[in-house]
Structures are given as structure tokens and as C-alpha cells.
Amino acid sequence: MTDWKSHLRDRLSALAADPAREADIIDELAQHLADLEDAALRRGATPEAAYAATLAEVADDRALARAIRRADMSRPRPMPPPVDPHASLFVGLALELRHGFRQLVRAPAFAATVIVLMALGIGLSAATFSVVRNVLLEPLPFRSPEQLTVVWWGNKAWTTDFEGSAPVSGPNFLDWRAQSRSFEHLVATSPSGVNLTGLGQAERLIATATTAGLFEMLRTGASLGRTFRPDEEQPGRNKVAILSDAFWRNRLGADPHVLGRSVTLNGEPFTVIGVMPRGFQHPSPWAIGQPTDVWIPLSLQVLRAGRGNNRYVVLGRLKRDVTLAAAQTEMTAISERLVRAYPAVDNPGVALLIPLRKVLVGRVSLRLWMLLGASTLVLLVVCLNVAGLFVVRALRRQGEMAIRAGLGAGRGRLVRQFAIEHLPMCVLGGGASVAVAVVATRALRAIMPPSIPRIEEITVDASILACTLALSLVVALVASVAPALTASRRALVDGLRHGGRGPASSRRATGRRVLVVAQFALTLVLAHGAALMLRSYWTLRAMDKGFDTGHVLTLTLRPSGPRYKQPEAVGAFFEEAARRVETLPGVTRAAAISRLPLEGGNNSTAIIEGRDPSQGRGPLVETRAITSGYFDAMGIRLLSGRALGALDGTPDSLPVVVINQTMARRCWPDADALGKRLGLGGGLWLTVVGIVADTRQWGLEYPPLPEAYSNHPAYLSNLQFLVVRAATDPVALAPAIRREIAKVDKDVPVGRVRTMADVVDRAVAERQFGTWLGSLFAITGLSLVMAAIYALMSFFVAQRTSEIGVRLAFGATRNGVLRLVLANALTLVGIGTAIGLVAVVLSANLAASLVYGFSPNDPVMVAAGAVCLIAIGLAGSLVPAWRAARLDPADALRAE
Amino acid sequence: MANHEIKKGSAAFLILAVIEERPRHGYDISRLIESRSGGTLRFHVASLYPTLYRMEKRGLIAGRWVEKAGQRRRRYYRLTPAGKAALAEHRTNWETFILALKRVAGLRTA
């Protein structure tokens, strides 16, 4: 008898990786050949003929070896060694974990995709939550922060449109402080700049003038020296200063003998009495992003002037046993007494108490919550995407699970093995999420505009990192176990019918379809929100601001000291500075103003001549001191009358004023405002000589307020910005401009130098930040859904390859196959889009206050969003559809 | 002789049907297919064993070495529950296909 074993061993090589398996194959084939030879001999063939006939069976030994290798190489993954039930639990877990690591190495692309998706989705969400938590949720870093309030002077019936609140006048504050019993401390603060001289080059510092009690209110003492005493509000005793830690270290070299040292501020000597602790800044809605360098006392003499001049931010700490409501009641009563006591001066208004944290973060809270919502949507899309990947993996491993089930593994055991097997991937995903969270938080903190409060408090602390890690583990385990639960149930029923492929079963693909539909629905909400923000941002950018931003430079200047006690001296400084600057080549116009557009200002109660005192009180008016030429320098259009000239600013000239359109409409709706007279406090009547176009005083999103410009000497002490219009790039002229200003007075330092474009950028910085971040989230979501529909359609085509082959064999056209796949995709995308549209409409009001210039339910935008999403879905399906249409029917029918 | 493509596409079906009654080894399987098809269908070693190994990989059949007294050991293949379900589905699909062929192409069956 022929030794077929040796024959085959000599001719067939490398049949299987495992020598034992190779020996088995040789054995089996040898037995078959021996049976063939026996049969031939029994039929009467000669031994030679029988041998030749049998040999012919394996004539092409190379092809045979190749076919067997191919069939044998993709044998099922080796199952983990059976665990002795009597062995310890940890031994079993260790074995399964080791198996899990091997699985990780065997499928690097799958593992990397899951880890990257988890890192992006969970990490970005954790970073956004860090921001929201630190800015909006964490209490202020002071003891008993819930007792801290801001006290505005307000009246919701006012026509100011600015949330019905305003800063407080000095006399009103003094009366509140004297009469109220609800507060432990009530302080008035005023942000201002001061000029530091005598320490090298003159420098402009950020200062806060405050009444006594600010630091006691915040329960923070000085790290060196002491804080202000009440008697230091008195004139003559108020030339003392408290320094910030940063200023003390950076400018004074952390001088240990700083106490008692004299520093010259605004030309006057101040004695340093204290240094505040490192990192301390007093919270104020007007000091966000502008840390104070030095605190100085607010003198009573200054406070007592101008009951109608609202300029102080009042902060208070309620007594322990006093509620906000009770304090509000008391302050309302006090306010009403003051209105009755001073009818000629005060507008009807009351004190409005608002918790300090709400005032600080209220402006940004909706935007930050929306960003958190957007990042959460991205997280959900990522989770659904990851779940989809695990579903496919589970379906492909049904064969393996059927074998395990056949060997006696119960469903719980199968699911547990699946979960532990994926644990290393989950842990790596969690680690990557934590890393992304840390990096993204730092990045967000670095790029957030400084006008967002409490940026310096943003950190990623251990609790958020722990939650990030836990969330990653939960997401990954649920995403991996849920499909395993379903797949294991079907493993014994469907088995390995076609190794996961074959005729499409609606049950098998339903899970993935649901996941894809959900992703499309969520992504539409995300994309629509981003589109709303983007359109609002561009609307604001494109709007007529009322002034010209091209080639306009602004410089902060604050002449101070004994030379500038009189307002005329301040006016003269700016007039001379403007005159000198205008001689520079390239400069077309220069002038000065007290407040730039978009950066707030001072306001006063206007009194309209000729009206009954009870009706003659005009609205709250933004008052601006200017020098002649300001409107030309800033590019503000003169609509009627004339601008202010140099001759108008003399003490002997008729006091005149130029007002804006809004003020003209409000105060004289039925008459021409030119020639009319109004009072802005101080007993001065101003004649309206011109009307200019509106600008925005408090931000692009707020409507213009009534505004009055005057160059009368009475107001010139408020001048602080030089505005320079140039024919070319004004920034290049800055050094030359500085030199000209120094020639007027070298002790007047130049503070911030910005173009008007920079001022506009700062005004929209928060919206820009939110828009770009929201757009990033939306693009991420759109990319993920495109990938998801591509993967699903590829899976769909793979599942139905045989069916497509039969259709093509029976005469279906390739376009028909293309339409079949695209129609399938379009159904899912359409359902997801429809669900998303409902969510968009229901959530429209949430975003209403962030939308500018149009309705959040604008039908064109909603429809455009839906169309874009459908287009993306179709784009993602094109390649699998094209592949399906290109299938060879014979290949398709052969496929199993 | 039956078209090579049709035979290739039905190999698994034939093998499942043959071992449905009882477990069989490879030579037995090929012999029965040839005899029951009247010589029309014949599987050589080069096509039979790769098919058997693929089907075993997918869990449609399960192989087991059996050693009987006085005989060399042989590897017998039996139908798994998954294989039974696959066989039933194959039968349905082919019946449907043949019915369609009858209607369209005027196929006559015995």
C-alpha cells in the first residue's frame, strides 16, 4: 500500500501554523487517498493504474496547499483556556484580561478608532464641563459668598433698555449706607486708572477707588500691613494705597520694606499701607479681565457731589439673619424716601439687589450652558458611533460565541467574557479621555476672551478627572456589552449561518440603524445651533456700527496731578496732543473723548427744558466729553446741524451739545431737536446744535441709548482717549504718536493702544468664542454621522452581496442597485432628520436670546439645515452604493 | 456535467445534506455525493477538504477523530445546530430559485 502520508508530507508545506493541526490534515488527506486507491483496486484496476488515478487527485499539490491554508488560516480565534471553576476568581479574571490584551493587539485599527473617539467625545465634554462648573457653579472664592450682593440703581420702566439698572450716585450710596440695617458692609467702588510716576517711565495702572470695608466685606485681610480704615475716607487722610501682590512683585521687586513707602499716583504721593495676598482680586462686574494693581480710598468729598451722576458700583454683604428679599424691601423703602426728598434731581428709581455671582456670570451663563449642551450632544453622537462599532464586532464574532455556547458557556458567561475582554480598551480610552480633558481645559482657558469672568479659577481637578475616567469606562463597557447581550442571544439560534453575512435580516441590522438615526437627529440639533450662532455673529459683524473702524487708533491717556485739577487744563492737554499728532505724516484727524463706543460710559439724568418737572425728567443719557473734530476722527455721520468746534469749548461760549438720533427721537419726537435745551446736572443748560448718527455704547447687541456730546469745560475732566484717524496703517504711527504726546507732558503715560477694529473684536469676543467652539462641535458631529452612514451602508452591501448578485443576474440594472442602496440610506437619514427637526423646533426658544437679527425658527435656516444633513448622508452613502453597483454578479453569487 | 460555477456555489449545501442523516468522513461524503448525483457531481480532494475546513471554521459542521478497533483513525463530520438551520435555509433558497427558473426559463424538473 502506498505511504500517502509521506507523499503528502513531502509535497504539501506550511499547511497550518500549528504542527499538530498540520499533522491532522496530512493524516486525513492520506486516509482519503488510501480509500480511493482501495476502491480503484476493488474495481479491478491494476496497482499502477490505481496509484496513478489516486495521484491525479493531488496533481496540483501547490493549489491544494494554498486552498487548505486559506481555509485553515482564518480559523476561529483561539478561545481562552477553560477556567477551572474551582480555581480562584482572580486567576480566571487574569486569564481573561490577558486574552483581552491579545485581542487588542490583534485589532489595532478597531481599538485605535474606539480610543480616539472616546478621547475626543468624553475629553472635550469634560473640559467644557470644567469651564461651566468653575465659572457658573462654583461659589465665589470668599467666605459665605451667598451673602454678597450688588446693589444697582434701577427702574424697569426706564427707557434705557439696559436691563433697567445702572450704577449709583455718591449721595444715594451715602444715604443707603447711613439708613440701611440689612448689611454688614456696603461699599462703593469705582474702577479708574491712575498714572504712576517717579518709578522710571510713567505708567498707567488699573486702580479701584473704594470706600472703607471692601476687604472686610470679602473677609480677606492684607498679607502685609493693613486695609483701609473708615477715617481714611476723609479728605486729607485718603492718600494711602493698598497694592496687589502682582504689582508689588513685578514692579517693586517684592520689596519687604514696602510699607510706608511713597508712590506717586496722579501726581500726588500716596503711602503704601498694605499688600493683598497673592491672587486676590475683588469681584466686580466692571473689573472682569482687568485685575486691579492698586486700591485707593474713595473720598467723601467726591462721593457727596452729583446726586444725579450715577457712577459707582455698590457691593454689599447681607447680615447673616437677613434674607435678600427682606433687604430688598428695606432698600426699596429707603429709595422711595430719597425720591420724595429730592424730586428735582432723582428719576424715580429703586435700589435693586442682585446676588453678586449672578451679576458676574449672568451675562455669560446662557452661552456657556449652550456650549455644554453642544458638547454633550457630541458626546452622545460619539457614544452611538462607538456602540455601532461594537455592534459590528459582536456580529462578526457570533461564530465564536456559538462555539463557546456549544461548549457550554451560558449567556452571562459570554457577556462577562466580552466585557472583561474589552476592559483594557476601555481603560486606555479612559486614560486618553483624561489626557484630552486636561489639555483641552488648558487650551480653553488660554483662548477664552478675558471678558468672561472667573477664567483664572478654571482648573481640571481630581473629581472631574475621576468622573471622566468613570464615564469612559461606563460608556465603553455598556457599548461593548449591550451588543454582546443581543449577539449572544442569537448565537445559538442564528449561529454562524454565514459568518455574519448573508441575506439581510431586519432584526440583525435594526440595532445599527437605530444608532445611525439617533446620530443624525442629534447632529441636526447641533448643526442648527452652530448655524444660528454663526449667522448671528456675522450679522453683528456686518451691521452699521455708526462709526468707522478702518485706520482708527485709540490711546488711553489720563492726565492727572496738580497740573490738571481744572477741567480746562485737561481739555488743553488733549487739544494740544491732538494738534501735534495731526502734524504727523499720515494722520488725517485727531480728537479726544471720555468713552469709546462699545465700552460703556457715564450717564446722567437729562432734564428737558420747558417740561413739567414731573414730566421733564428725560431718559438716562450717556454723556460724552469730546474735543472738536471727534466725529470726523471716529467717522460718525453728522445728520443735521453742526459738529462742535474749538470755539464752543471756551468758558464764555454758549454751552452747546450734540445729541444722537435716539435721543432726538425720545426727547423731541414731534419736533426738531435743533435749538432745544437740556440739562445734564450741575445747573448747566446746553443747547442742541447738532444731531449725529447712533453708535452702540454698551455692545453691538444692545440698541443705541440716548447720547449727548459736549466739549464744555465742565465735562472735560472725563476725557481719557485720544482718537487718531490715519490714511494708512495707524499702528505703524503709534511710536511717533507717543513721542508727540510726551512732548506735551512726559508724565502722562500712554496706556492701552488699540485700533477701533480691536475694540470691535473685543466687543464680540465672547460671541466669537462661542460661535467657533459651537462650529467645531457641529463639524465633529457632521463628520461622525458621515462616517457612521458610510460604515452602515458598507455593512448593508456586504450583508446583501448575494442578494445583489441575484438581482443583477436576473436583469437589474446597475443604476437600480445604486438607487436601492441610496434609498436605504435616504430612509434612515430622512427619519433621523425628521426627528431632529422636531427637536430643533422644540428647543428654538432656548437659543432665542443668543440669536441676533432673526428668529431662531427662521424656516429658511431650518430647511437649509435639513437639506445639508441629507446631503451629507447621501455623500457618505455614495461610495458603498457605487461599489454595490459595480459588483460582478458571479462573484456576488459565489460569496457566502 | 454540471456547470462548475453552480457546483461551486452549492458545495456546502451538498455536504450538509449528506451528513444530515449521520456523521461521515471525507471520503464517504465525496462518494455519496457522486453516487447520489449519478456521477454528475464529483468533488476532488482539492475542493472537498478546503470546503470542509471552511465550514468547520464557521461552525456549520464539527469534526471529531474516531478510532475504531482494527481501523485507522478517521475524522468524522457531523451537523451542528447552526448547520441544521443553514441546511434548512439552503433548501428554501434553492427551492425558491428553481421555482423562479421554472417560471422564467421553462425549466423541467424530474
Interface residues (C-beta under 8 A of the other chain):
Chain A: D24 I25 D27 E28 L29 Q31 H32 L33 A34 D35 L36 A39 E57 V58 D60 A63 L64 A67 I68 R70 A71 D72 S74 R75 P76 G399 A402 I403 G406 L492 V493 D494 G495 L496 R497 H498 G499 P503 V806 F810 A890 L893 R894 E896
Chain B: E5 K8 G9 A12 H25 G26 Y27 S30 R31 H44 V45 A46 S47 Y49 P50 T51 Y53 R54 K57 R58 G59 L60 A62 W65 R72 R73 R74 R75 T80 P81 A82 G83 A85 A86 E89 F97 A100
